[in-house]
């Protein structure tokens, strides 16, 4: 670019972000250290199908507002299926995907459309499931 400025990279992060916690903030902060972050949020129906009838705890409109208000996030989109997730990724054309290191050996939807995946070391004990008392190691 002109004037020696480098183009900002695009960073994709997706998830449910149902009950925000420090782990989410650090994940988003880490992503923002590489460029402009777009967050893809699962719809309420998709979360319910994947995590059970008592989820999500916060509805999609609230989650959009929560995530949009975080200074590390540039934009937010939603998706209700794997195909829709892939389409959102293709439309955004990210340089990077940031995802928790618990996905290191799992299938990552849409990864074939992203040049580089960066794994974030999750923060011990900081998860929505733990906060809501769903983890077997929870103190609740």
Secondary structure, 3 states (H helix, E strand, C coil): CHHHCCCCCEEEEEECCCCCCHHHHHHHHHHHCCCEEEEEEECHHHHHHHHCCCCCCCCHHHHHHHHHCCCCCCEEEEECCHHHHHHHHHHHCCCEEEEEHHHCCCCCCCHHHCCEEEEECCCCCCCHHHHCCCCCCCCC
